[in-house]
Amino acid sequence: MPTFSHCTLSRFLVENEQPPLHACHDLDALILDVALICKSIAKTLALGVLADAAGSGGAVNIHGEVQKSLDVVSNDLFVHGTQGSGHLAGLASEEMQHPYQVPDVYPRGKYLLVFDPLDGSSNVDVNVSVGSIFSVLRAPQDVVATGRDVREEDFLQSGREQVAAGYALYGPVTMLVLTLGHGVYGFTLDPGLGDFVLTHPMLRVPADTQEFAINSANARFWEPPVTRYIEECVAGSSGPRQKDFNMRWVASMVAEAHRILMRGGVFLYPQGTKESGRAGRLRLLYEANPIGLVVEQAGGRAIAGVLPTLDVQPTALHQRVGLMFGSRDEIERLARYHTEQPCHH
Ligand code: F6P
C-alpha cells in the first residue's frame, strides 16, 4: 500500500501503476503533460501578463499585435504541450470546432484528449476562480493501427469509457484533481517546488448536504421536477425537507465542483422545458463527463435528467446536456422526482 506523505504527482502516478505497466507509462506521461500545461495556465493567470487580454480577444496591444483571449491562449498551451508527446491520436476542445489532428511530424499515440482549457473564463475579468477540465479516451483500434486522421465520431464515447479525467482549479492556490478510475486524488501546487503535491487522497463527496447551486434567473425554463426540488429547498425548515438550505452560485463550474467535493452540495444546470428549446448549457464531452466521473469516483452522483450523465451516448462533439451533480442522497432524490408523477402542490 503506497504511503502518500510528501508525494508529488509523478511519484503518485508511479506508485499507482497497475498492469499492464507499459500502458500506465503512456497515460502517466500524458497526465504529467496536462499537469505542466495547467501550471503554465496558472502562471499566466497569476502573473496577469495577459490581464489586458482577458475576455478581449481580437483587441490590438501596444505592439500592434492582435491579442488572444485567455481561452485561446490556454487552448494553445494544451495543444502545443501535448501534440508532440507521441501519446495522442487527436485532441478536441471547446475552443476548436473540429477535432485537432496531430501533425504528421509527430508520432501518433493511442489516446484522445478532450478538454475545456479555461472554464468559467468570464470570471477572469473579476478575479474569481476559473479552471481547466480534461478527459482522456482511448483512440479507436483502427486509428492506432493505421494512424489515420481522427474524426468527430471517434470522440463520441460515453463517459464510462474515460480512462482518466480531472480538472485544475486556479483559485487562491492551484489544485489538480484527478481520477484514473480508482478514487479521486487532489494535488496542490507548491509554488516553492513548482510541483503538484498530494494533499487530498481519496476524496469523498459527503452523501448529504444542505447547500445547492443553481442559476435561478432561469427558473421560468425549469422542468417541474427541478422546480419542485428547488422550491422544497427554499421552503427550508417550514417545508417538506424540514431543514434549512444555503445557496451558492460562482458561475464557474470547476469552482462549484470543487466546493462540492470538499464539503458536499449539489450543482444544477438542468435542461429547459421542451418549449424553451434549451438543451442545457454545459457540454457533455469536456465538461459533464469528466466532472461526472470525478464526482462518481468520489461517491457522489451526476445525472442528466433520469440518466446517469456517464451513460449518455454522445451524438455530437459539442453537444450540450442538462447536468446535475453532487451529494448522493440529494441527486438520487432529484432523479426520483424526474421519474415520479408531476407533483401538484
Ligand atoms: O462554461 C460554462 C460556465 O461558464 C460554467 O463554468 C458555469 O457553471 C456556467 O457557465 C455559468 O452559467 P451562467 O452564466 O448561466 O450562470
Residues whose N, C-alpha, C, O or C-beta is under 5 A from the ligand:
A	BS01	F6P	D119 G120 N215 A251 S252 M253 V254
